[in-house]
């Protein structure tokens, strides 16, 4: 039995609320969050976005695939279907049924290539789920 995809109302091509969120998160943490959200935005022409539960979310249409959130000492780059992603660099954290995240800390090394691959894989995975059921 296949599960229904999570869907969010209100996703748009460019949400001004996300720009406002980025302005409220200056400094290193904000810069990290902004960089990785830009990677999400650039995954494809169908990417839409919205602010959900207080953080920027990237969607394929109305189906979310990734998000960023800034905390006191780190940034999470999260994946709504992260439990199914291949993670050869073993970056993903979490043990929920669906979601996983990568924790990024200022000054700590980041495997940018592997994280970029995860983001693009999450987008491709959602695209396949939407198009193929």
C-alpha positions as CSV (number, residue, x, y, z in Angstrom):
1,X,0.0,0.0,0.0
2,X,1.5,3.3,-1.0
3,X,1.3,6.3,1.2
4,X,-0.1,9.7,0.2
5,X,2.4,12.5,-0.3
6,X,2.4,15.4,2.1
7,X,1.1,18.5,0.4
8,X,1.2,22.2,1.4
9,X,-1.2,24.9,0.1
10,X,0.3,28.3,-0.9
11,X,3.6,27.3,-2.5
12,X,4.7,30.0,-4.9
13,X,7.6,30.6,-7.3
14,X,9.2,33.1,-5.0
15,X,7.8,33.7,-1.5
16,X,8.7,37.2,0.0
17,X,8.2,35.6,3.4
18,X,11.3,33.6,2.8
19,X,13.3,36.7,1.9
20,X,12.1,38.2,5.2
21,X,13.1,35.1,7.1
22,X,16.6,35.3,5.6
23,X,16.9,39.0,6.7
24,X,16.0,37.9,10.2
25,X,18.8,35.4,10.2
26,X,22.0,37.4,9.5
27,X,25.5,36.3,10.1
28,X,27.1,32.9,9.5
29,X,24.0,30.8,10.3
30,X,21.9,32.9,7.9
31,X,24.5,32.7,5.2
32,X,24.6,28.9,5.5
33,X,20.8,28.6,5.4
34,X,20.6,31.0,2.4
35,X,23.3,29.2,0.4
36,X,21.6,25.8,0.8
37,X,18.1,27.2,0.1
38,X,19.4,28.7,-3.1
39,X,20.6,25.2,-4.1
40,X,17.1,23.9,-3.5
41,X,15.5,26.8,-5.5
42,X,17.8,26.0,-8.4
43,X,16.8,22.3,-8.6
44,X,14.3,22.8,-11.4
45,X,11.7,25.1,-13.0
46,X,8.9,23.5,-11.0
47,X,10.4,24.4,-7.6
48,X,8.0,26.4,-5.5
49,X,8.5,27.6,-2.0
50,X,6.7,28.7,1.2
51,X,7.3,29.3,4.9
52,X,6.0,26.4,6.9
53,X,6.3,26.0,10.7
54,X,8.6,29.0,10.6
55,X,11.2,27.8,8.1
56,X,11.8,28.0,4.4
57,X,10.5,24.9,2.5
58,X,11.2,24.0,-1.1
59,X,8.5,22.1,-3.0
60,X,7.9,20.5,-6.3
61,X,4.5,22.1,-7.0
62,X,2.8,21.6,-3.6
63,X,4.9,18.6,-2.5
64,X,7.8,19.5,-0.2
65,X,11.2,17.9,-0.7
66,X,13.6,20.0,1.5
67,X,13.9,22.8,4.0
68,X,16.4,24.9,6.0
69,X,16.1,26.1,9.5
70,X,18.5,28.1,11.7
71,X,19.0,27.4,15.4
72,X,21.3,28.9,18.0
73,X,24.4,27.1,16.9
74,X,23.6,25.2,13.7
75,X,21.5,25.0,10.6
76,X,19.5,22.0,9.5
77,X,19.1,21.1,5.9
78,X,16.2,18.7,6.0
79,X,14.5,16.3,3.7
80,X,10.8,15.3,3.9
81,X,11.5,11.8,2.4
82,X,15.0,11.6,3.7
83,X,14.6,8.1,5.1
84,X,14.6,6.8,1.5
85,X,17.6,8.8,0.2
86,X,20.9,7.1,-0.5
87,X,23.5,8.6,1.7
88,X,27.0,7.3,0.9
89,X,28.6,10.1,2.9
90,X,26.5,9.2,5.9
91,X,25.5,12.8,6.5
92,X,21.8,12.3,7.3
93,X,20.6,12.3,10.9
94,X,17.3,11.3,12.4
95,X,15.3,8.1,12.9
96,X,11.8,9.1,12.0
97,X,9.6,7.3,9.6
98,X,10.2,9.8,6.8
99,X,12.3,12.9,7.6
100,X,16.0,13.2,7.9
101,X,18.3,16.3,8.2
102,X,21.9,17.3,7.9
103,X,23.3,19.5,10.7
104,X,25.7,22.3,9.6
105,X,27.8,24.2,12.1
106,X,29.8,27.4,11.3
107,X,33.5,26.7,11.1
108,X,33.0,23.0,10.8
109,X,33.8,21.3,7.5
110,X,30.9,20.5,5.2
111,X,30.9,17.9,2.4
112,X,29.3,20.4,0.0
113,X,29.3,18.0,-2.9
114,X,27.6,15.2,-1.0
115,X,25.0,17.7,0.5
116,X,24.3,19.1,-3.0
117,X,23.8,15.5,-4.2
118,X,21.4,14.8,-1.4
119,X,19.3,18.0,-2.3
120,X,19.2,17.1,-6.0
121,X,18.4,13.4,-5.1
122,X,15.5,14.6,-2.9
123,X,14.1,16.7,-5.7
124,X,14.5,13.9,-8.2
125,X,12.8,11.5,-5.8
126,X,9.8,13.8,-5.2
127,X,9.6,14.4,-8.9
128,X,9.4,10.7,-9.6
129,X,6.8,10.1,-6.9
130,X,4.6,12.9,-8.2
131,X,4.9,11.9,-11.9
132,X,4.7,8.1,-11.4
133,X,2.5,7.8,-8.3
